[in-house]
Amino acid sequence: MSSNEGHCGYVAIIGRPNVGKSTLLNYLLGKKLCITSRKPQTTRHRLLGIKTLGNTQIIYVDTPGIHQRQHNAMNRYLNRAAQGSMVGVDMIIWLVEALCWTEEDSYVLKSLAQLTAPVILGVNKIDKINDKKALLPYLQDVTLKHDFISVFPISAHKGDNLDKLEAKVIDLLPINALLFPEDQITDRTERFLCAEIVREKLIRRLGAELPYRMTVQIEQFETRNNNLIFISAIIWVERKGQKIIVIGKKGNMLKNIGQEAREDIEKMLNSKVFLQLWVKVKEGWCDNDRALQQLGYFDD
């Protein structure tokens, strides 16, 4: 191996919605890169998480959850983003939930049958199981569903067995020159990450009322005097009634969302931030391909 070569490759993290893909990536990176919530379909975009260890570089690919629903443009976009992220990668980590097998897991399994990349199975959320003996029959059954390279019972939340999982990933990486600078951790811009943080706060506070009908667009992002970063963002909803919910009584909901988002953005950027949020209505944007593109939902 020449001096400018190392081990480097793309590793797609896939699975049905709400199985812990973004939580896994955040733990493996040692920092919060992806937004998370208990609501399915929180992840909407393909996102790279880049981890460099000397001459080894793992390029994790976080993906939206693969699901069967195709009833609107957003659902179709999410599935295209997830399915496309599996093409051309060096290996796949497929997450399933311990003691829980669904029709959508079977749907993901059919997608794997068409691929040639090696697959590592991560059986997630084992921290929620009190009787670990109950896990054994499930592991025996799920292991037979595909020709997996390895199977790891894990907890993406608490880190159980993630060192062993990542050691296997490193062992399977091809010999390649590093593709990204050592200090780069993602392919996404700060503007994108700020919009995602705002969206996370919206989902966590309003997921029961508006789980999928909100998106965030950054209008302004600039550094002003005394290194203050000024950010202006639009929260798009589909109906006037939804706008009222987001703003809240006397504007308190929007104020609280803005405060929580600003605090996280300041930690990420290591700078003081002035965050200005507006709520606007774009009717039917969730089922309009052109509107999705205008709001940043591009097929990669």
C-alpha atoms as a printed R data frame, in Angstrom:
    type eleno elety resid chain resno       x       y      z
1   ATOM     1    CA   MET     A     1   0.000   0.000  0.000
2   ATOM     2    CA   SER     A     2   1.470   3.341 -1.017
3   ATOM     3    CA   SER     A     3   1.889   6.191  1.465
4   ATOM     4    CA   ASN     A     4  -1.114   8.085  0.086
5   ATOM     5    CA   GLU     A     5  -3.477   5.119  0.332
6   ATOM     6    CA   GLY     A     6  -5.602   3.971  3.195
7   ATOM     7    CA   HIS     A     7  -8.817   2.104  3.811
8   ATOM     8    CA   CYS     A     8 -11.846   4.098  2.746
9   ATOM     9    CA   GLY     A     9 -15.378   3.315  1.696
10  ATOM    10    CA   TYR     A    10 -19.085   4.142  1.783
11  ATOM    11    CA   VAL     A    11 -21.328   2.417  4.325
12  ATOM    12    CA   ALA     A    12 -25.088   2.877  3.934
13  ATOM    13    CA   ILE     A    13 -27.185   2.662  7.105
14  ATOM    14    CA   ILE     A    14 -30.643   1.466  6.071
15  ATOM    15    CA   GLY     A    15 -33.865   0.239  7.633
16  ATOM    16    CA   ARG     A    16 -37.533   1.008  8.045
17  ATOM    17    CA   PRO     A    17 -38.588   4.310  9.624
18  ATOM    18    CA   ASN     A    18 -37.867   4.929 13.312
19  ATOM    19    CA   VAL     A    19 -35.498   1.995 13.806
20  ATOM    20    CA   GLY     A    20 -32.567   4.141 15.030
21  ATOM    21    CA   LYS     A    21 -30.426   4.867 11.966
22  ATOM    22    CA   SER     A    22 -29.665   8.510 12.794
23  ATOM    23    CA   THR     A    23 -29.083   7.686 16.465
24  ATOM    24    CA   LEU     A    24 -26.570   5.042 15.386
25  ATOM    25    CA   LEU     A    25 -24.693   7.444 13.141
26  ATOM    26    CA   ASN     A    26 -24.540  10.124 15.830
27  ATOM    27    CA   TYR     A    27 -23.071   7.638 18.307
28  ATOM    28    CA   LEU     A    28 -20.505   6.305 15.842
29  ATOM    29    CA   LEU     A    29 -19.379   9.850 14.991
30  ATOM    30    CA   GLY     A    30 -19.218  10.872 18.651
31  ATOM    31    CA   LYS     A    31 -21.278  13.989 17.985
32  ATOM    32    CA   LYS     A    32 -24.791  14.937 16.986
33  ATOM    33    CA   LEU     A    33 -24.922  15.359 13.229
34  ATOM    34    CA   CYS     A    34 -28.363  13.971 12.393
35  ATOM    35    CA   ILE     A    35 -31.599  15.178 13.931
36  ATOM    36    CA   THR     A    36 -33.613  12.581 15.832
37  ATOM    37    CA   SER     A    37 -37.086  12.164 17.260
38  ATOM    38    CA   ARG     A    38 -39.488   9.385 18.152
39  ATOM    39    CA   LYS     A    39 -41.535  10.163 15.059
40  ATOM    40    CA   PRO     A    40 -41.065   8.057 11.907
41  ATOM    41    CA   GLN     A    41 -39.654   9.786  8.817
42  ATOM    42    CA   THR     A    42 -37.687  12.373 10.788
43  ATOM    43    CA   THR     A    43 -34.787  11.854  8.354
44  ATOM    44    CA   ARG     A    44 -35.679  13.222  4.922
45  ATOM    45    CA   HIS     A    45 -32.331  13.562  3.151
46  ATOM    46    CA   ARG     A    46 -29.311  11.444  2.401
47  ATOM    47    CA   LEU     A    47 -26.492  12.711  4.587
48  ATOM    48    CA   LEU     A    48 -22.853  11.657  4.861
49  ATOM    49    CA   GLY     A    49 -21.180  11.240  8.240
50  ATOM    50    CA   ILE     A    50 -17.423  11.062  7.722
51  ATOM    51    CA   LYS     A    51 -15.187   9.436 10.344
52  ATOM    52    CA   THR     A    52 -11.415   9.514  9.849
53  ATOM    53    CA   LEU     A    53  -9.096   7.403 11.994
54  ATOM    54    CA   GLY     A    54  -5.527   7.862 10.757
55  ATOM    55    CA   ASN     A    55  -5.392   6.361  7.266
56  ATOM    56    CA   THR     A    56  -8.876   4.867  7.637
57  ATOM    57    CA   GLN     A    57 -11.981   6.770  6.560
58  ATOM    58    CA   ILE     A    58 -15.526   5.476  6.999
59  ATOM    59    CA   ILE     A    59 -18.125   7.398  5.013
60  ATOM    60    CA   TYR     A    60 -21.434   6.548  6.637
61  ATOM    61    CA   VAL     A    61 -24.569   7.291  4.604
62  ATOM    62    CA   ASP     A    62 -27.624   8.110  6.714
63  ATOM    63    CA   THR     A    63 -30.829   7.459  4.802
64  ATOM    64    CA   PRO     A    64 -34.566   8.065  5.179
65  ATOM    65    CA   GLY     A    65 -36.551   5.066  6.356
66  ATOM    66    CA   ILE     A    66 -37.639   2.700  3.606
67  ATOM    67    CA   HIS     A    67 -41.408   2.334  3.691
68  ATOM    68    CA   GLN     A    68 -44.219   0.973  1.546
69  ATOM    69    CA   ARG     A    69 -46.391   4.075  1.393
70  ATOM    70    CA   GLN     A    70 -46.231   5.895 -1.941
71  ATOM    71    CA   HIS     A    71 -49.358   8.021 -1.657
72  ATOM    72    CA   ASN     A    72 -47.765  11.467 -2.043
73  ATOM    73    CA   ALA     A    73 -44.715  13.144 -3.568
74  ATOM    74    CA   MET     A    74 -42.862  13.328 -0.236
75  ATOM    75    CA   ASN     A    75 -43.219   9.583  0.397
76  ATOM    76    CA   ARG     A    76 -41.973   8.815 -3.103
77  ATOM    77    CA   TYR     A    77 -39.031  11.187 -2.642
78  ATOM    78    CA   LEU     A    78 -38.062   9.559  0.672
79  ATOM    79    CA   ASN     A    79 -38.070   6.097 -0.876
80  ATOM    80    CA   ARG     A    80 -36.019   7.256 -3.872
81  ATOM    81    CA   ALA     A    81 -33.480   8.847 -1.528
82  ATOM    82    CA   ALA     A    82 -33.234   5.689  0.579
83  ATOM    83    CA   GLN     A    83 -33.107   3.237 -2.317
84  ATOM    84    CA   GLY     A    84 -30.594   5.365 -4.207
85  ATOM    85    CA   SER     A    85 -28.289   5.496 -1.189
86  ATOM    86    CA   MET     A    86 -27.777   1.733 -1.376
87  ATOM    87    CA   VAL     A    87 -26.414   1.810 -4.917
88  ATOM    88    CA   GLY     A    88 -22.640   1.795 -5.326
89  ATOM    89    CA   VAL     A    89 -21.762   1.611 -1.612
90  ATOM    90    CA   ASP     A    90 -19.070  -0.721 -0.296
91  ATOM    91    CA   MET     A    91 -21.246  -2.233  2.415
92  ATOM    92    CA   ILE     A    92 -24.606  -1.892  4.134
93  ATOM    93    CA   ILE     A    93 -25.617  -1.828  7.787
94  ATOM    94    CA   TRP     A    94 -29.243  -2.912  7.986
95  ATOM    95    CA   LEU     A    95 -30.967  -2.024 11.241
96  ATOM    96    CA   VAL     A    96 -33.950  -3.948 12.558
97  ATOM    97    CA   GLU     A    97 -35.562  -3.684 15.978
98  ATOM    98    CA   ALA     A    98 -35.060  -6.469 18.498
99  ATOM    99    CA   LEU     A    99 -38.152  -8.707 18.904
100 ATOM   100    CA   CYS     A   100 -40.044  -6.680 16.319
101 ATOM   101    CA   TRP     A   101 -40.412  -7.701 12.670
102 ATOM   102    CA   THR     A   102 -42.819  -5.740 10.451
103 ATOM   103    CA   GLU     A   103 -44.071  -5.761  6.878
104 ATOM   104    CA   GLU     A   104 -41.750  -2.839  6.180
105 ATOM   105    CA   ASP     A   105 -38.760  -4.934  7.323
106 ATOM   106    CA   SER     A   106 -39.848  -7.537  4.750
107 ATOM   107    CA   TYR     A   107 -40.053  -4.741  2.183
108 ATOM   108    CA   VAL     A   108 -36.455  -3.699  2.963
109 ATOM   109    CA   LEU     A   109 -35.374  -7.339  2.689
110 ATOM   110    CA   LYS     A   110 -36.674  -7.474 -0.892
111 ATOM   111    CA   SER     A   111 -34.524  -4.442 -1.742
112 ATOM   112    CA   LEU     A   112 -31.429  -6.174 -0.355
113 ATOM   113    CA   ALA     A   113 -31.987  -9.173 -2.615
114 ATOM   114    CA   GLN     A   114 -31.140  -7.000 -5.636
115 ATOM   115    CA   LEU     A   115 -27.810  -5.761 -4.232
116 ATOM   116    CA   THR     A   116 -24.325  -7.280 -4.178
117 ATOM   117    CA   ALA     A   117 -22.731  -5.240 -1.362
118 ATOM   118    CA   PRO     A   118 -22.002  -7.156  1.871
119 ATOM   119    CA   VAL     A   119 -24.612  -6.623  4.575
120 ATOM   120    CA   ILE     A   120 -24.080  -6.344  8.333
121 ATOM   121    CA   LEU     A   121 -27.246  -6.784 10.386
122 ATOM   122    CA   GLY     A   122 -27.653  -4.612 13.462
123 ATOM   123    CA   VAL     A   123 -30.405  -5.781 15.801
124 ATOM   124    CA   ASN     A   124 -31.098  -2.530 17.602
125 ATOM   125    CA   LYS     A   125 -32.767  -1.453 20.851
126 ATOM   126    CA   ILE     A   126 -31.580  -4.428 22.917
127 ATOM   127    CA   ASP     A   127 -31.409  -2.044 25.891
128 ATOM   128    CA   LYS     A   128 -35.209  -2.169 26.007
129 ATOM   129    CA   ILE     A   129 -35.280  -5.946 26.540
130 ATOM   130    CA   ASN     A   130 -35.211  -7.070 30.155
131 ATOM   131    CA   ASP     A   131 -34.982 -10.805 29.474
132 ATOM   132    CA   LYS     A   132 -32.080 -11.192 27.047
133 ATOM   133    CA   LYS     A   133 -32.885 -14.915 26.642
134 ATOM   134    CA   ALA     A   134 -35.967 -13.854 24.691
135 ATOM   135    CA   LEU     A   135 -33.664 -12.383 22.057
136 ATOM   136    CA   LEU     A   136 -32.071 -15.676 21.020
137 ATOM   137    CA   PRO     A   137 -35.008 -17.134 19.007
138 ATOM   138    CA   TYR     A   138 -35.430 -13.797 17.231
139 ATOM   139    CA   LEU     A   139 -31.716 -13.690 16.333
140 ATOM   140    CA   GLN     A   140 -31.817 -17.269 15.049
141 ATOM   141    CA   ASP     A   141 -34.819 -16.453 12.858
142 ATOM   142    CA   VAL     A   142 -33.630 -13.131 11.449
143 ATOM   143    CA   THR     A   143 -30.140 -14.450 10.706
144 ATOM   144    CA   LEU     A   144 -31.642 -16.888  8.211
145 ATOM   145    CA   LYS     A   145 -33.378 -14.165  6.205
146 ATOM   146    CA   HIS     A   146 -30.258 -13.066  4.290
147 ATOM   147    CA   ASP     A   147 -26.625 -14.025  3.789
148 ATOM   148    CA   PHE     A   148 -25.251 -11.550  6.335
149 ATOM   149    CA   ILE     A   149 -21.530 -10.965  6.805
150 ATOM   150    CA   SER     A   150 -22.113 -10.512 10.550
151 ATOM   151    CA   VAL     A   151 -24.993 -10.015 12.980
152 ATOM   152    CA   PHE     A   152 -24.662  -7.712 16.004
153 ATOM   153    CA   PRO     A   153 -27.243  -7.175 18.772
154 ATOM   154    CA   ILE     A   154 -26.740  -3.478 19.564
155 ATOM   155    CA   SER     A   155 -28.072  -0.418 21.311
156 ATOM   156    CA   ALA     A   156 -27.561   2.683 19.179
157 ATOM   157    CA   HIS     A   157 -28.804   4.748 22.136
158 ATOM   158    CA   LYS     A   158 -26.421   3.377 24.763
159 ATOM   159    CA   GLY     A   159 -23.582   2.177 22.539
160 ATOM   160    CA   ASP     A   160 -23.788  -1.535 23.323
161 ATOM   161    CA   ASN     A   161 -21.607  -3.581 20.908
162 ATOM   162    CA   LEU     A   162 -21.027  -0.615 18.578
163 ATOM   163    CA   ASP     A   163 -17.260  -0.965 18.964
164 ATOM   164    CA   LYS     A   164 -17.502  -4.514 17.607
165 ATOM   165    CA   LEU     A   165 -19.801  -3.450 14.794
166 ATOM   166    CA   GLU     A   166 -17.470  -0.651 13.709
167 ATOM   167    CA   ALA     A   167 -14.424  -2.927 13.950
168 ATOM   168    CA   LYS     A   168 -16.142  -5.209 11.431
169 ATOM   169    CA   VAL     A   169 -16.907  -2.242  9.179
170 ATOM   170    CA   ILE     A   170 -13.231  -1.202  9.230
171 ATOM   171    CA   ASP     A   171 -12.174  -4.780  8.481
172 ATOM   172    CA   LEU     A   172 -14.340  -4.781  5.334
173 ATOM   173    CA   LEU     A   173 -13.275  -1.369  3.970
174 ATOM   174    CA   PRO     A   174 -11.512  -1.489  0.595
175 ATOM   175    CA   ILE     A   175  -8.017  -0.102  0.070
176 ATOM   176    CA   ASN     A   176  -8.537   3.440 -1.198
177 ATOM   177    CA   ALA     A   177  -7.096   6.902 -0.824
178 ATOM   178    CA   LEU     A   178  -9.053   9.039  1.632
179 ATOM   179    CA   LEU     A   179 -11.835  10.876 -0.177
180 ATOM   180    CA   PHE     A   180 -12.379  13.756  2.272
181 ATOM   181    CA   PRO     A   181 -10.110  15.978  4.400
182 ATOM   182    CA   GLU     A   182  -9.401  14.552  7.850
183 ATOM   183    CA   ASP     A   183 -11.356  17.295  9.638
184 ATOM   184    CA   GLN     A   184 -14.503  17.082  7.471
185 ATOM   185    CA   ILE     A   185 -17.432  15.299  9.132
186 ATOM   186    CA   THR     A   186 -20.226  15.728  6.569
187 ATOM   187    CA   ASP     A   187 -21.006  16.743  3.008
188 ATOM   188    CA   ARG     A   188 -23.820  19.039  4.116
189 ATOM   189    CA   THR     A   189 -23.531  22.791  4.616
190 ATOM   190    CA   GLU     A   190 -24.037  24.696  7.860
191 ATOM   191    CA   ARG     A   191 -27.192  26.213  6.345
192 ATOM   192    CA   PHE     A   192 -28.629  22.734  5.811
193 ATOM   193    CA   LEU     A   193 -27.731  21.593  9.328
194 ATOM   194    CA   CYS     A   194 -29.327  24.716 10.850
195 ATOM   195    CA   ALA     A   195 -32.570  24.082  8.960
196 ATOM   196    CA   GLU     A   196 -32.564  20.501 10.220
197 ATOM   197    CA   ILE     A   197 -32.127  21.628 13.833
198 ATOM   198    CA   VAL     A   198 -35.160  23.913 13.541
199 ATOM   199    CA   ARG     A   199 -37.151  21.067 11.990
200 ATOM   200    CA   GLU     A   200 -36.149  18.745 14.826
201 ATOM   201    CA   LYS     A   201 -37.539  21.148 17.413
202 ATOM   202    CA   LEU     A   202 -40.761  21.441 15.410
203 ATOM   203    CA   ILE     A   203 -41.170  17.672 15.232
204 ATOM   204    CA   ARG     A   204 -40.447  17.151 18.915
205 ATOM   205    CA   ARG     A   205 -42.942  19.803 20.021
206 ATOM   206    CA   LEU     A   206 -45.613  19.383 17.334
207 ATOM   207    CA   GLY     A   207 -45.139  15.865 16.000
208 ATOM   208    CA   ALA     A   208 -48.556  14.765 17.235
209 ATOM   209    CA   GLU     A   209 -50.341  17.641 15.458
210 ATOM   210    CA   LEU     A   210 -48.153  18.131 12.377
211 ATOM   211    CA   PRO     A   211 -45.841  15.154 11.951
212 ATOM   212    CA   TYR     A   212 -45.013  15.490  8.254
213 ATOM   213    CA   ARG     A   213 -46.521  18.755  7.048
214 ATOM   214    CA   MET     A   214 -43.663  21.064  8.025
215 ATOM   215    CA   THR     A   215 -40.358  21.900  6.417
216 ATOM   216    CA   VAL     A   216 -37.742  24.591  6.990
217 ATOM   217    CA   GLN     A   217 -35.924  26.790  4.476
218 ATOM   218    CA   ILE     A   218 -33.009  29.089  5.365
219 ATOM   219    CA   GLU     A   219 -33.412  32.490  3.704
220 ATOM   220    CA   GLN     A   220 -30.399  34.309  5.193
221 ATOM   221    CA   PHE     A   221 -27.208  33.055  6.773
222 ATOM   222    CA   GLU     A   222 -24.511  35.655  7.312
223 ATOM   223    CA   THR     A   223 -21.879  36.730  9.822
224 ATOM   224    CA   ARG     A   224 -22.346  40.260 11.114
225 ATOM   225    CA   ASN     A   225 -20.475  42.503 13.562
226 ATOM   226    CA   ASN     A   226 -18.756  40.866 16.538
227 ATOM   227    CA   ASN     A   227 -18.998  37.463 14.805
228 ATOM   228    CA   LEU     A   228 -22.757  37.295 15.366
229 ATOM   229    CA   ILE     A   229 -24.335  34.871 12.897
230 ATOM   230    CA   PHE     A   230 -27.716  36.083 11.631
231 ATOM   231    CA   ILE     A   231 -30.069  33.370 10.422
232 ATOM   232    CA   SER     A   232 -33.522  33.908  8.969
233 ATOM   233    CA   ALA     A   233 -35.611  30.797  8.343
234 ATOM   234    CA   ILE     A   234 -39.075  30.093  6.978
235 ATOM   235    CA   ILE     A   235 -41.196  27.305  8.422
236 ATOM   236    CA   TRP     A   236 -43.465  26.132  5.624
237 ATOM   237    CA   VAL     A   237 -46.803  24.474  6.396
238 ATOM   238    CA   GLU     A   238 -49.703  23.441  4.161
239 ATOM   239    CA   ARG     A   239 -52.691  25.213  5.719
240 ATOM   240    CA   LYS     A   240 -53.512  28.354  7.710
241 ATOM   241    CA   GLY     A   241 -54.698  26.248 10.644
242 ATOM   242    CA   GLN     A   242 -51.262  24.644 10.830
243 ATOM   243    CA   LYS     A   243 -49.633  28.066 10.865
244 ATOM   244    CA   ILE     A   244 -51.719  28.992 13.918
245 ATOM   245    CA   ILE     A   245 -50.547  25.814 15.696
246 ATOM   246    CA   VAL     A   246 -46.866  26.495 14.970
247 ATOM   247    CA   ILE     A   247 -47.094  30.093 16.192
248 ATOM   248    CA   GLY     A   248 -49.064  29.126 19.288
249 ATOM   249    CA   LYS     A   249 -50.937  31.262 21.771
250 ATOM   250    CA   LYS     A   250 -49.381  34.754 21.881
251 ATOM   251    CA   GLY     A   251 -46.525  33.393 19.768
252 ATOM   252    CA   ASN     A   252 -45.214  31.222 22.620
253 ATOM   253    CA   MET     A   253 -44.820  27.998 20.643
254 ATOM   254    CA   LEU     A   254 -42.727  29.656 17.947
255 ATOM   255    CA   LYS     A   255 -40.705  31.489 20.591
256 ATOM   256    CA   ASN     A   256 -39.902  28.252 22.439
257 ATOM   257    CA   ILE     A   257 -38.992  26.427 19.229
258 ATOM   258    CA   GLY     A   258 -36.716  29.308 18.235
259 ATOM   259    CA   GLN     A   259 -34.980  29.385 21.606
260 ATOM   260    CA   GLU     A   260 -34.311  25.629 21.623
261 ATOM   261    CA   ALA     A   261 -33.066  25.703 18.029
262 ATOM   262    CA   ARG     A   262 -30.820  28.720 18.634
263 ATOM   263    CA   GLU     A   263 -29.141  27.060 21.607
264 ATOM   264    CA   ASP     A   264 -28.310  23.939 19.557
265 ATOM   265    CA   ILE     A   265 -27.158  25.994 16.575
266 ATOM   266    CA   GLU     A   266 -24.842  28.042 18.799
267 ATOM   267    CA   LYS     A   267 -23.284  24.837 20.121
268 ATOM   268    CA   MET     A   268 -22.792  23.520 16.596
269 ATOM   269    CA   LEU     A   269 -21.341  26.745 15.177
270 ATOM   270    CA   ASN     A   270 -19.507  27.741 18.376
271 ATOM   271    CA   SER     A   271 -20.775  31.278 17.904
272 ATOM   272    CA   LYS     A   272 -23.508  33.635 19.043
273 ATOM   273    CA   VAL     A   273 -26.570  33.359 16.819
274 ATOM   274    CA   PHE     A   274 -29.583  35.559 16.118
275 ATOM   275    CA   LEU     A   275 -32.320  33.288 14.787
276 ATOM   276    CA   GLN     A   276 -35.403  34.757 13.153
277 ATOM   277    CA   LEU     A   277 -38.285  32.418 12.318
278 ATOM   278    CA   TRP     A   278 -41.251  33.071 10.039
279 ATOM   279    CA   VAL     A   279 -44.204  30.774  9.379
280 ATOM   280    CA   LYS     A   280 -45.697  30.718  5.881
281 ATOM   281    CA   VAL     A   281 -48.272  28.638  4.023
282 ATOM   282    CA   LYS     A   282 -47.590  26.788  0.769
283 ATOM   283    CA   GLU     A   283 -50.686  24.732  0.069
284 ATOM   284    CA   GLY     A   284 -50.144  21.125 -0.919
285 ATOM   285    CA   TRP     A   285 -46.332  21.315 -0.983
286 ATOM   286    CA   CYS     A   286 -46.037  17.750  0.356
287 ATOM   287    CA   ASP     A   287 -47.653  16.319 -2.773
288 ATOM   288    CA   ASN     A   288 -46.102  18.615 -5.372
289 ATOM   289    CA   ASP     A   289 -42.814  17.545 -6.968
290 ATOM   290    CA   ARG     A   290 -41.969  21.049 -8.137
291 ATOM   291    CA   ALA     A   291 -42.641  22.530 -4.696
292 ATOM   292    CA   LEU     A   292 -40.449  19.861 -3.096
293 ATOM   293    CA   GLN     A   293 -37.555  20.824 -5.366
294 ATOM   294    CA   GLN     A   294 -38.042  24.497 -4.565
295 ATOM   295    CA   LEU     A   295 -37.818  23.602 -0.861
296 ATOM   296    CA   GLY     A   296 -34.561  21.674 -1.244
297 ATOM   297    CA   TYR     A   297 -35.750  18.109 -1.821
298 ATOM   298    CA   PHE     A   298 -33.495  17.150 -4.722
299 ATOM   299    CA   ASP     A   299 -32.765  13.634 -5.935
300 ATOM   300    CA   ASP     A   300 -29.036  13.080 -5.401
